[in-house]
């Protein structure tokens, strides 16, 4: 299973970015093999609008089946779930910490967005 984790940096030791749409990086991890790659999200850092939707589309293009993040707004959540991608919010610590929590079942799959639209856009 491929999992995308929002990150402030380009490694597994980087902190989880609490924002989904305006995350600095998306770390794509194959949870089975452990292989990973970092993908910049620069185009959405300063987007006037639509950052969540565009980031969700990018996650789908990368082939992720799940997203681990701090928070996810309603438009991004709708786009992710429409693509069949599960959302696991409220992740903390490093990307590796979040992945470990996911693997042990400590993160709960979201049934809805956990923040209002535009969270973290300022």
N, C-alpha and C positions, 0 to 999 in steps of 0.2 A: 504494500500500500504506500502510495506517495502522499506525503504530508507537507503542507506549506506552513511555515512559522514566520510571523512578522518579526523583524529584527532591526535593531539600531545599528548593527554592524554586519560584517561579512563572514562571521564564523559561528560555530556552535557555542562558543564562549561569550558571544555578544548578548547584551540584554534583550529581552523580548520587547518589541515596540508595542506599546499599549494601544496604538491606533491601527486599525486595519487599512483603511483607504489611503492614508498618508504615511504609511510605514516606509522607512528608509530603504529596507531590503526585504525580500521574500527569500527565505532559506527553504529550498525544496529538498526533502529528505526521503529516501526510500527506506521506510521503517523496517523492511525485511533484510536488506543488504547493508544498511548503514551508510550507503553512499549519499553524498549531498552536494549541492551547488548553491551559490548565492546569486541572486538576481536583483539588480538595482530597480528601484521604483521611482526614479527621479521625475518622470513625467507627471506623477500625481502629487508630489510634495507641495507644489505651488499651484495646483489646478484650482481655477475659480469655482468649479463645481464638478460633480460627477466622479470625484476621486475614488469613492467606494465602489461604484459600478465598474470603473475601468480597472481597478485593482482586482476585483472579482473575475473579470474577464481574463485578466492576465493569469490568475491562478488556474482557471479552467484550461487555458492554452498550455500551461506547464504540465497539465495532466494530474494535478493533485486531486485526491479523493476526500481530503479533510484539510481544514485550516485551524491553526492554533494561534490565538491572538489575545490581546487584552480586552478589546471591545470591538463590537461590530454594529454599525447602524442599519436601519431598516432597508434602505435601497441595496446596500451591499449584501445584506443577509438574503434578501429576495433573489438577487442575481446568483449568489452562491447555491442556494437551495434549489433553484430552477435548473442549475447545472448538475445537481446530484451531489454537491459537495457539502459535507457535514462541517458545522462550525463549533469550535470548542473555545469559548471566551474565558476571560478571567485568568489567563496564564500569567505567571510571574517568574522572576529570576532570569536565568540565561536561556538561550534556545535549547541547550542540552537539558536543563532542568524541566522545561516545558515538554520536551519530547519524552523524558523519563516519566513525567506525570501522566502523559497520554498513554504510554505503554502499560503503566500499572493501573489504569482506569481511574486515576484521581481527578481527571478533568471530566466535567459533565458536558454532554452534547447539548447545544442550545436549541430551544424550540422557537425562539423569536429573537429579534435584535435586542441588545441590552442597553443601548444608548439612543438618543435622538439623532436625527439626521444632522450632519455637519459637525459631529463631535470631533474636537481636536483640530478644527480647520483654522483656528486663529493662532 
